[in-house]
């Protein structure tokens, strides 16, 4: 496996771990304001995953 592919795979695993952790935090928040803050953080993390997906597509092409 080439180094760029390996780096992207490791980055993807880190991304999945971060999104999963933030999703648990968002669901665990009890008060509405805290839920909103955690949901915004989750949205930001999910949005940051788009360039990662584009990199996978470009690498596969």
PDB file of N, CA, C and O in Angstrom:
ATOM      1  N   UNK A   1       0.851  -1.174   0.000  1.00  0.00           N
ATOM      2  CA  UNK A   1       0.000   0.000   0.000  1.00  0.00           C
ATOM      3  C   UNK A   1       0.900   1.240   0.000  1.00  0.00           C
ATOM      4  O   UNK A   1       1.862   1.319   0.763  1.00  0.00           O
ATOM      5  N   UNK A   2       0.580   2.192  -0.851  1.00  0.00           N
ATOM      6  CA  UNK A   2       1.415   3.387  -0.965  1.00  0.00           C
ATOM      7  C   UNK A   2       1.210   4.310   0.243  1.00  0.00           C
ATOM      8  O   UNK A   2       0.154   4.276   0.874  1.00  0.00           O
ATOM      9  N   UNK A   3       2.198   5.120   0.562  1.00  0.00           N
ATOM     10  CA  UNK A   3       2.094   6.015   1.724  1.00  0.00           C
ATOM     11  C   UNK A   3       0.908   6.982   1.681  1.00  0.00           C
ATOM     12  O   UNK A   3       0.286   7.206   2.719  1.00  0.00           O
ATOM     13  N   UNK A   4       0.563   7.568   0.519  1.00  0.00           N
ATOM     14  CA  UNK A   4      -0.607   8.456   0.525  1.00  0.00           C
ATOM     15  C   UNK A   4      -1.910   7.723   0.867  1.00  0.00           C
ATOM     16  O   UNK A   4      -2.771   8.263   1.562  1.00  0.00           O
ATOM     17  N   UNK A   5      -2.042   6.506   0.380  1.00  0.00           N
ATOM     18  CA  UNK A   5      -3.249   5.726   0.673  1.00  0.00           C
ATOM     19  C   UNK A   5      -3.293   5.379   2.153  1.00  0.00           C
ATOM     20  O   UNK A   5      -4.343   5.480   2.788  1.00  0.00           O
ATOM     21  N   UNK A   6      -2.170   4.976   2.694  1.00  0.00           N
ATOM     22  CA  UNK A   6      -2.095   4.643   4.112  1.00  0.00           C
ATOM     23  C   UNK A   6      -2.400   5.864   4.975  1.00  0.00           C
ATOM     24  O   UNK A   6      -3.113   5.759   5.974  1.00  0.00           O
ATOM     25  N   UNK A   7      -1.866   7.011   4.595  1.00  0.00           N
ATOM     26  CA  UNK A   7      -2.126   8.245   5.341  1.00  0.00           C
ATOM     27  C   UNK A   7      -3.609   8.603   5.300  1.00  0.00           C
ATOM     28  O   UNK A   7      -4.179   9.009   6.313  1.00  0.00           O
ATOM     29  N   UNK A   8      -4.234   8.454   4.134  1.00  0.00           N
ATOM     30  CA  UNK A   8      -5.662   8.748   4.023  1.00  0.00           C
ATOM     31  C   UNK A   8      -6.498   7.782   4.849  1.00  0.00           C
ATOM     32  O   UNK A   8      -7.487   8.184   5.461  1.00  0.00           O
ATOM     33  N   UNK A   9      -6.114   6.527   4.870  1.00  0.00           N
ATOM     34  CA  UNK A   9      -6.849   5.547   5.674  1.00  0.00           C
ATOM     35  C   UNK A   9      -6.739   5.858   7.164  1.00  0.00           C
ATOM     36  O   UNK A   9      -7.728   5.773   7.891  1.00  0.00           O
ATOM     37  N   UNK A  10      -5.550   6.213   7.616  1.00  0.00           N
ATOM     38  CA  UNK A  10      -5.380   6.585   9.022  1.00  0.00           C
ATOM     39  C   UNK A  10      -6.167   7.848   9.357  1.00  0.00           C
ATOM     40  O   UNK A  10      -6.770   7.946  10.426  1.00  0.00           O
ATOM     41  N   UNK A  11      -6.158   8.805   8.448  1.00  0.00           N
ATOM     42  CA  UNK A  11      -6.922  10.032   8.652  1.00  0.00           C
ATOM     43  C   UNK A  11      -8.420   9.732   8.706  1.00  0.00           C
ATOM     44  O   UNK A  11      -9.148  10.326   9.500  1.00  0.00           O
ATOM     45  N   UNK A  12      -8.868   8.820   7.866  1.00  0.00           N
ATOM     46  CA  UNK A  12     -10.277   8.444   7.867  1.00  0.00           C
ATOM     47  C   UNK A  12     -10.666   7.755   9.175  1.00  0.00           C
ATOM     48  O   UNK A  12     -11.741   8.014   9.716  1.00  0.00           O
ATOM     49  N   UNK A  13      -9.800   6.882   9.682  1.00  0.00           N
ATOM     50  CA  UNK A  13     -10.082   6.223  10.962  1.00  0.00           C
ATOM     51  C   UNK A  13     -10.165   7.238  12.098  1.00  0.00           C
ATOM     52  O   UNK A  13     -11.026   7.130  12.970  1.00  0.00           O
ATOM     53  N   UNK A  14      -9.283   8.208  12.086  1.00  0.00           N
ATOM     54  CA  UNK A  14      -9.330   9.273  13.088  1.00  0.00           C
ATOM     55  C   UNK A  14     -10.617  10.079  12.949  1.00  0.00           C
ATOM     56  O   UNK A  14     -11.244  10.434  13.947  1.00  0.00           O
ATOM     57  N   UNK A  15     -11.005  10.364  11.720  1.00  0.00           N
ATOM     58  CA  UNK A  15     -12.238  11.108  11.457  1.00  0.00           C
ATOM     59  C   UNK A  15     -13.462  10.352  11.984  1.00  0.00           C
ATOM     60  O   UNK A  15     -14.334  10.948  12.616  1.00  0.00           O
ATOM     61  N   UNK A  16     -13.527   9.060  11.730  1.00  0.00           N
ATOM     62  CA  UNK A  16     -14.658   8.252  12.206  1.00  0.00           C
ATOM     63  C   UNK A  16     -14.702   8.244  13.730  1.00  0.00           C
ATOM     64  O   UNK A  16     -15.777   8.349  14.322  1.00  0.00           O
ATOM     65  N   UNK A  17     -13.545   8.121  14.363  1.00  0.00           N
ATOM     66  CA  UNK A  17     -13.495   8.128  15.827  1.00  0.00           C
ATOM     67  C   UNK A  17     -13.967   9.465  16.389  1.00  0.00           C
ATOM     68  O   UNK A  17     -14.722   9.501  17.360  1.00  0.00           O
ATOM     69  N   UNK A  18     -13.525  10.560  15.782  1.00  0.00           N
ATOM     70  CA  UNK A  18     -13.938  11.883  16.258  1.00  0.00           C
ATOM     71  C   UNK A  18     -15.433  12.115  16.068  1.00  0.00           C
ATOM     72  O   UNK A  18     -16.100  12.638  16.961  1.00  0.00           O
ATOM     73  N   UNK A  19     -15.957  11.734  14.920  1.00  0.00           N
ATOM     74  CA  UNK A  19     -17.386  11.920  14.665  1.00  0.00           C
ATOM     75  C   UNK A  19     -18.212  11.058  15.618  1.00  0.00           C
ATOM     76  O   UNK A  19     -19.235  11.511  16.132  1.00  0.00           O
ATOM     77  N   UNK A  20     -17.784   9.834  15.854  1.00  0.00           N
ATOM     78  CA  UNK A  20     -18.511   8.951  16.777  1.00  0.00           C
ATOM     79  C   UNK A  20     -18.515   9.518  18.189  1.00  0.00           C
ATOM     80  O   UNK A  20     -19.542   9.504  18.867  1.00  0.00           O
ATOM     81  N   UNK A  21     -17.371  10.013  18.626  1.00  0.00           N
ATOM     82  CA  UNK A  21     -17.277  10.600  19.970  1.00  0.00           C
ATOM     83  C   UNK A  21     -18.183  11.824  20.091  1.00  0.00           C
ATOM     84  O   UNK A  21     -18.893  11.986  21.084  1.00  0.00           O
ATOM     85  N   UNK A  22     -18.152  12.676  19.080  1.00  0.00           N
ATOM     86  CA  UNK A  22     -18.973  13.887  19.132  1.00  0.00           C
ATOM     87  C   UNK A  22     -20.456  13.542  19.048  1.00  0.00           C
ATOM     88  O   UNK A  22     -21.280  14.217  19.666  1.00  0.00           O
ATOM     89  N   UNK A  23     -20.804  12.517  18.304  1.00  0.00           N
ATOM     90  CA  UNK A  23     -22.202  12.101  18.213  1.00  0.00           C
ATOM     91  C   UNK A  23     -22.707  11.629  19.572  1.00  0.00           C
ATOM     92  O   UNK A  23     -23.824  11.952  19.975  1.00  0.00           O
ATOM     93  N   UNK A  24     -21.873  10.860  20.275  1.00  0.00           N
ATOM     94  CA  UNK A  24     -22.255  10.420  21.626  1.00  0.00           C
ATOM     95  C   UNK A  24     -22.415  11.608  22.560  1.00  0.00           C
ATOM     96  O   UNK A  24     -23.343  11.647  23.367  1.00  0.00           O
ATOM     97  N   UNK A  25     -21.508  12.582  22.453  1.00  0.00           N
ATOM     98  CA  UNK A  25     -21.606  13.777  23.305  1.00  0.00           C
ATOM     99  C   UNK A  25     -22.874  14.569  22.981  1.00  0.00           C
ATOM    100  O   UNK A  25     -23.531  15.089  23.882  1.00  0.00           O
ATOM    101  N   UNK A  26     -23.211  14.658  21.705  1.00  0.00           N
ATOM    102  CA  UNK A  26     -24.412  15.400  21.306  1.00  0.00           C
ATOM    103  C   UNK A  26     -25.671  14.745  21.849  1.00  0.00           C
ATOM    104  O   UNK A  26     -26.587  15.430  22.304  1.00  0.00           O
ATOM    105  N   UNK A  27     -25.715  13.438  21.801  1.00  0.00           N
ATOM    106  CA  UNK A  27     -26.898  12.728  22.284  1.00  0.00           C
ATOM    107  C   UNK A  27     -26.970  12.691  23.804  1.00  0.00           C
ATOM    108  O   UNK A  27     -28.059  12.581  24.366  1.00  0.00           O
ATOM    109  N   UNK A  28     -25.835  12.780  24.471  1.00  0.00           N
ATOM    110  CA  UNK A  28     -25.811  12.696  25.930  1.00  0.00           C
ATOM    111  C   UNK A  28     -26.125  14.025  26.607  1.00  0.00           C
ATOM    112  O   UNK A  28     -26.474  14.043  27.787  1.00  0.00           O
ATOM    113  N   UNK A  29     -26.010  15.128  25.890  1.00  0.00           N
ATOM    114  CA  UNK A  29     -26.265  16.441  26.492  1.00  0.00           C
ATOM    115  C   UNK A  29     -27.732  16.543  26.900  1.00  0.00           C
ATOM    116  O   UNK A  29     -28.629  16.176  26.141  1.00  0.00           O
ATOM    117  N   UNK A  30     -27.958  17.046  28.108  1.00  0.00           N
ATOM    118  CA  UNK A  30     -29.318  17.088  28.644  1.00  0.00           C
ATOM    119  C   UNK A  30     -30.009  18.424  28.379  1.00  0.00           C
ATOM    120  O   UNK A  30     -31.170  18.453  27.968  1.00  0.00           O
ATOM    121  N   UNK A  31     -29.315  19.504  28.607  1.00  0.00           N
ATOM    122  CA  UNK A  31     -29.988  20.798  28.470  1.00  0.00           C
ATOM    123  C   UNK A  31     -29.973  21.250  27.007  1.00  0.00           C
ATOM    124  O   UNK A  31     -29.016  20.972  26.284  1.00  0.00           O
ATOM    125  N   UNK A  32     -31.015  21.938  26.572  1.00  0.00           N
ATOM    126  CA  UNK A  32     -31.151  22.302  25.148  1.00  0.00           C
ATOM    127  C   UNK A  32     -29.982  23.126  24.598  1.00  0.00           C
ATOM    128  O   UNK A  32     -29.538  22.889  23.475  1.00  0.00           O
ATOM    129  N   UNK A  33     -29.486  24.078  25.368  1.00  0.00           N
ATOM    130  CA  UNK A  33     -28.390  24.916  24.871  1.00  0.00           C
ATOM    131  C   UNK A  33     -27.118  24.079  24.663  1.00  0.00           C
ATOM    132  O   UNK A  33     -26.394  24.264  23.685  1.00  0.00           O
ATOM    133  N   UNK A  34     -26.864  23.170  25.588  1.00  0.00           N
ATOM    134  CA  UNK A  34     -25.692  22.293  25.454  1.00  0.00           C
ATOM    135  C   UNK A  34     -25.857  21.361  24.255  1.00  0.00           C
ATOM    136  O   UNK A  34     -24.892  21.087  23.541  1.00  0.00           O
ATOM    137  N   UNK A  35     -27.068  20.880  24.036  1.00  0.00           N
ATOM    138  CA  UNK A  35     -27.317  20.019  22.866  1.00  0.00           C
ATOM    139  C   UNK A  35     -27.056  20.771  21.571  1.00  0.00           C
ATOM    140  O   UNK A  35     -26.504  20.220  20.619  1.00  0.00           O
ATOM    141  N   UNK A  36     -27.460  22.043  21.546  1.00  0.00           N
ATOM    142  CA  UNK A  36     -27.250  22.855  20.351  1.00  0.00           C
ATOM    143  C   UNK A  36     -25.759  23.061  20.084  1.00  0.00           C
ATOM    144  O   UNK A  36     -25.307  22.954  18.944  1.00  0.00           O
ATOM    145  N   UNK A  37     -25.007  23.354  21.127  1.00  0.00           N
ATOM    146  CA  UNK A  37     -23.562  23.549  20.975  1.00  0.00           C
ATOM    147  C   UNK A  37     -22.901  22.266  20.473  1.00  0.00           C
ATOM    148  O   UNK A  37     -22.077  22.304  19.560  1.00  0.00           O
ATOM    149  N   UNK A  38     -23.261  21.144  21.064  1.00  0.00           N
ATOM    150  CA  UNK A  38     -22.670  19.862  20.650  1.00  0.00           C
ATOM    151  C   UNK A  38     -23.098  19.489  19.231  1.00  0.00           C
ATOM    152  O   UNK A  38     -22.309  18.927  18.471  1.00  0.00           O
ATOM    153  N   UNK A  39     -24.335  19.798  18.875  1.00  0.00           N
ATOM    154  CA  UNK A  39     -24.808  19.505  17.514  1.00  0.00           C
ATOM    155  C   UNK A  39     -24.063  20.353  16.484  1.00  0.00           C
ATOM    156  O   UNK A  39     -23.769  19.883  15.384  1.00  0.00           O
ATOM    157  N   UNK A  40     -23.760  21.594  16.839  1.00  0.00           N
ATOM    158  CA  UNK A  40     -22.990  22.441  15.920  1.00  0.00           C
ATOM    159  C   UNK A  40     -21.584  21.891  15.721  1.00  0.00           C
ATOM    160  O   UNK A  40     -21.056  21.900  14.609  1.00  0.00           O
ATOM    161  N   UNK A  41     -20.984  21.416  16.801  1.00  0.00           N
ATOM    162  CA  UNK A  41     -19.653  20.811  16.681  1.00  0.00           C
ATOM    163  C   UNK A  41     -19.702  19.572  15.791  1.00  0.00           C
ATOM    164  O   UNK A  41     -18.804  19.345  14.980  1.00  0.00           O
ATOM    165  N   UNK A  42     -20.751  18.778  15.948  1.00  0.00           N
ATOM    166  CA  UNK A  42     -20.908  17.585  15.118  1.00  0.00           C
ATOM    167  C   UNK A  42     -21.071  17.976  13.651  1.00  0.00           C
ATOM    168  O   UNK A  42     -20.477  17.351  12.772  1.00  0.00           O
ATOM    169  N   UNK A  43     -21.862  18.993  13.387  1.00  0.00           N
ATOM    170  CA  UNK A  43     -22.054  19.461  12.014  1.00  0.00           C
ATOM    171  C   UNK A  43     -20.735  19.927  11.407  1.00  0.00           C
ATOM    172  O   UNK A  43     -20.457  19.654  10.239  1.00  0.00           O
ATOM    173  N   UNK A  44     -19.931  20.621  12.187  1.00  0.00           N
ATOM    174  CA  UNK A  44     -18.630  21.073  11.701  1.00  0.00           C
ATOM    175  C   UNK A  44     -17.730  19.885  11.365  1.00  0.00           C
ATOM    176  O   UNK A  44     -17.061  19.880  10.331  1.00  0.00           O
ATOM    177  N   UNK A  45     -17.717  18.887  12.235  1.00  0.00           N
ATOM    178  CA  UNK A  45     -16.892  17.701  11.970  1.00  0.00           C
ATOM    179  C   UNK A  45     -17.346  16.961  10.718  1.00  0.00           C
ATOM    180  O   UNK A  45     -16.522  16.528   9.913  1.00  0.00           O
ATOM    181  N   UNK A  46     -18.651  16.819  10.557  1.00  0.00           N
ATOM    182  CA  UNK A  46     -19.173  16.121   9.377  1.00  0.00           C
ATOM    183  C   UNK A  46     -18.833  16.912   8.113  1.00  0.00           C
ATOM    184  O   UNK A  46     -18.499  16.326   7.084  1.00  0.00           O
ATOM    185  N   UNK A  47     -18.918  18.229   8.189  1.00  0.00           N
ATOM    186  CA  UNK A  47     -18.585  19.076   7.047  1.00  0.00           C
ATOM    187  C   UNK A  47     -17.109  18.945   6.680  1.00  0.00           C
ATOM    188  O   UNK A  47     -16.757  18.962   5.501  1.00  0.00           O
ATOM    189  N   UNK A  48     -16.253  18.816   7.680  1.00  0.00           N
ATOM    190  CA  UNK A  48     -14.823  18.665   7.407  1.00  0.00           C
ATOM    191  C   UNK A  48     -14.506  17.324   6.745  1.00  0.00           C
ATOM    192  O   UNK A  48     -13.420  17.156   6.190  1.00  0.00           O
ATOM    193  N   UNK A  49     -15.422  16.385   6.796  1.00  0.00           N
ATOM    194  CA  UNK A  49     -15.211  15.093   6.158  1.00  0.00           C
ATOM    195  C   UNK A  49     -15.381  15.124   4.653  1.00  0.00           C
ATOM    196  O   UNK A  49     -14.948  14.198   3.968  1.00  0.00           O
ATOM    197  N   UNK A  50     -15.999  16.162   4.122  1.00  0.00           N
ATOM    198  CA  UNK A  50     -16.224  16.250   2.673  1.00  0.00           C
ATOM    199  C   UNK A  50     -14.898  16.308   1.906  1.00  0.00           C
ATOM    200  O   UNK A  50     -14.736  15.565   0.938  1.00  0.00           O
ATOM    201  N   UNK A  51     -13.947  17.160   2.300  1.00  0.00           N
ATOM    202  CA  UNK A  51     -12.665  17.137   1.576  1.00  0.00           C
ATOM    203  C   UNK A  51     -11.951  15.790   1.674  1.00  0.00           C
ATOM    204  O   UNK A  51     -11.236  15.394   0.753  1.00  0.00           O
ATOM    205  N   UNK A  52     -12.141  15.098   2.775  1.00  0.00           N
ATOM    206  CA  UNK A  52     -11.550  13.768   2.921  1.00  0.00           C
ATOM    207  C   UNK A  52     -12.164  12.801   1.908  1.00  0.00           C
ATOM    208  O   UNK A  52     -11.455  11.996   1.304  1.00  0.00           O
ATOM    209  N   UNK A  53     -13.466  12.881   1.726  1.00  0.00           N
ATOM    210  CA  UNK A  53     -14.136  12.036   0.737  1.00  0.00           C
ATOM    211  C   UNK A  53     -13.667  12.377  -0.679  1.00  0.00           C
ATOM    212  O   UNK A  53     -13.474  11.485  -1.506  1.00  0.00           O
ATOM    213  N   UNK A  54     -13.486  13.658  -0.951  1.00  0.00           N
ATOM    214  CA  UNK A  54     -12.995  14.079  -2.270  1.00  0.00           C
ATOM    215  C   UNK A  54     -11.588  13.536  -2.510  1.00  0.00           C
ATOM    216  O   UNK A  54     -11.267  13.100  -3.616  1.00  0.00           O
ATOM    217  N   UNK A  55     -10.758  13.563  -1.480  1.00  0.00           N
ATOM    218  CA  UNK A  55      -9.397  13.031  -1.622  1.00  0.00           C
ATOM    219  C   UNK A  55      -9.428  11.541  -1.942  1.00  0.00           C
ATOM    220  O   UNK A  55      -8.643  11.068  -2.764  1.00  0.00           O
ATOM    221  N   UNK A  56     -10.330  10.793  -1.297  1.00  0.00           N
ATOM    222  CA  UNK A  56     -10.462   9.366  -1.599  1.00  0.00           C
ATOM    223  C   UNK A  56     -10.887   9.156  -3.050  1.00  0.00           C
ATOM    224  O   UNK A  56     -10.359   8.278  -3.732  1.00  0.00           O
ATOM    225  N   UNK A  57     -11.826   9.949  -3.517  1.00  0.00           N
ATOM    226  CA  UNK A  57     -12.313   9.815  -4.892  1.00  0.00           C
ATOM    227  C   UNK A  57     -11.198  10.130  -5.889  1.00  0.00           C
ATOM    228  O   UNK A  57     -11.013   9.410  -6.870  1.00  0.00           O
ATOM    229  N   UNK A  58     -10.461  11.207  -5.630  1.00  0.00           N
ATOM    230  CA  UNK A  58      -9.381  11.577  -6.541  1.00  0.00           C
ATOM    231  C   UNK A  58      -8.251  10.554  -6.533  1.00  0.00           C
ATOM    232  O   UNK A  58      -7.624  10.303  -7.563  1.00  0.00           O
ATOM    233  N   UNK A  59      -7.998   9.972  -5.383  1.00  0.00           N
ATOM    234  CA  UNK A  59      -6.946   8.967  -5.291  1.00  0.00           C
ATOM    235  C   UNK A  59      -7.348   7.679  -6.012  1.00  0.00           C
ATOM    236  O   UNK A  59      -6.501   6.979  -6.566  1.00  0.00           O
ATOM    237  N   UNK A  60      -8.640   7.377  -6.000  1.00  0.00           N
ATOM    238  CA  UNK A  60      -9.126   6.158  -6.650  1.00  0.00           C
ATOM    239  C   UNK A  60      -9.156   6.301  -8.174  1.00  0.00           C
ATOM    240  O   UNK A  60      -9.108   5.305  -8.896  1.00  0.00           O
ATOM    241  N   UNK A  61      -9.235   7.527  -8.651  1.00  0.00           N
ATOM    242  CA  UNK A  61      -9.346   7.752 -10.102  1.00  0.00           C
ATOM    243  C   UNK A  61      -8.037   7.588 -10.822  1.00  0.00           C
ATOM    244  O   UNK A  61      -7.980   7.747 -12.042  1.00  0.00           O
TER     245      UNK A  61
END
